[in-house]
Amino acid sequence: MAAGHIVAGQCVDVAASIDAYYSNTHPDQTAGNPAYISLFTKTASGWTQDTYENGTLISSVAAPVPQFTDCDTTQTFFDGMQLGWAVAAAMVIVYVIRRPYR
């Protein structure tokens, strides 16, 4: 069992889960005068939430660490393998049934 987290409906590796989460977020924009845009940016120390006012950075704080549901990253492989064996078994059954009529 390989550990993973569910992010945006997909099971991703634990090491990539925070990157997958924050790279799928959209900037928040507040219309008005002045206009504010808040977005997440990856830095060397981790993810930050940056807020811009009319294009000028006014705030940069560490992004909160999200909590994820655990999953098994190898499960999709085993699901595919199981489906492949089911198709192969169905083909053998059809061959065995059709064989006496030749």
Secondary structure, DSSP 4 states (H G I P E B T S, - for coil): --EEEEETTEEEEGGGHHHHHHHT---EEE-SSS-EEEEEEEETTEEEEEEEETTEEEEEEEPPPPP-EEEETTHHHHHHHHHHHHHHHHHHHHHHHHGGG-
